[in-house]
Amino acid sequence: MSEVAARLREMVCRANLELIESGLVMGTFGNVSGVDRPAGVMVIKPSGVPYADLTPGRMVPVSLATGEVLEGDLRPSSDTATHLELYRAFRCGGVAHVHSEAATAFAQARLPIRCLGTTHADYFHGDVPVTRGLTREEVEHDYEKHTGLVIVETFRGDPGAADEIPAVLVASHGPFTWGADPLAAVEHARVLEVLARMERTVRLLASGLPGPEPFLVDKHYLRKHGRDAYYGQK
């Protein structure tokens, strides 16, 4: 195993353990992956293995091109094909999928998590969208692949949106998030769950509340992201 591959396995394992530590998953739900694009390899959590039993050596490397397992005898996550489609379409280094309570409730209700304030805008430059529902044919044939494709389809009208809104709610299913690396993807999942709880409370307090002015959203997003960002330390 190369040093780069060992580091990726270590990070992917650590990111998966953060899911359980953050309370974003229960049982064996959820998975995180990471990618080494020059090597053409994605590393992902093994399918159905309890979080307490995860180690870097048990992370599963698969071909980014074909999805073929490259090493070991463990099967990769059942969501592997979804992760692969996101890596092929988006500029990201890590993908996370969870079934966190509030964000999953919005996915099941097929409601977007709206950008209603600066907390949201600090991380996502607009509403977190919901995909369309999958057709019977899509569910019965290559379900996980079509889950990835419907996520990509959701962002197709705005090629840059997946960079500025690295999260989506799959209708009747749950959230997927992505980021520069596996740990960033988990951070976005953690933030998304907090935002979903806030959105749920706002809907109870003021269901018809309009969103903030676009210039306020732009200010909070752009001061943390992009070429002219000035939040934090260099």
Number of C-alpha atoms within 10 A of each C-alpha: 7 7 8 11 17 13 13 25 26 17 22 30 27 17 27 26 19 19 26 18 11 13 12 21 20 14 10 14 18 25 31 34 34 31 29 16 13 6 11 12 24 29 31 31 31 23 19 15 17 12 23 9 8 16 16 17 12 21 27 25 28 22 16 22 12 11 16 12 18 13 11 11 10 15 19 24 21 14 20 24 21 23 30 25 21 24 21 14 17 18 14 22 21 29 33 29 27 26 21 24 16 21 31 21 21 24 24 16 13 20 16 19 25 18 21 20 18 17 16 25 24 17 20 26 24 21 17 21 22 25 22 15 15 16 10 9 10 16 14 11 10 12 18 20 19 20 25 23 18 22 25 20 14 17 19 13 9 9 12 12 17 25 17 17 21 24 27 28 26 25 25 18 20 23 28 29 26 33 25 16 22 28 26 20 27 30 19 22 30 20 15 26 21 17 22 23 16 19 23 17 12 14 11 10 10 9 11 9 10 10 13 13 10 12 9 13 22 15 16 21 22 20 15 16 17 10 8 9 14 12 11 7 4 5
